């Protein structure tokens, strides 16, 4: 059959197309063995929810902006209220808002702890600079300060990513 493919002028286009797609061996013109790959499983599965449910879930995740703006004092209220209202109406919205609540509380606690460690490290390093030991500790103190400064913005970006995913109707899970 491979020989027929070379000799048949009507099938020459088919042969050229198969060659360009890599489906045939260039030297012999024989078909390549192809293996079917398993389907790729995506982390975010599409769910069948209404537009209102998607909006409420996105609002719960998006309220992470309030967490950033208030230093963690008010951002968790929005997902808590959404969870209280929707936990019986929509299991998906209840689940998404509960995740957003836990994430925002955890991010707030981690942010505060990082800030306290950074402040203590910078203070100790500054005081010990008098005896030159502080100069050795200063890079570590500044590193903690940088992490404490960047963490709230990274947590906000991750929460906004969750808002985008849920608004598009995907089941979002925070990576813990």
Secondary structure, DSSP 8 states (H G I E B T S, - for coil): -HHHHHH-GGGHHHHHHHHHTT-B-TTT--B-----------SS-B----HHHHHHHHHHHHTHHHHHHHTTSSHHHHHHHHHHHHTTT-HHHHHHHHHHHHHHHHHHHHHHHHHHHHHHHHHHHHHHGGGTHHHHHHHHHHHHHHHHHHHHHHHHHHHHHHHHHHHTTB------
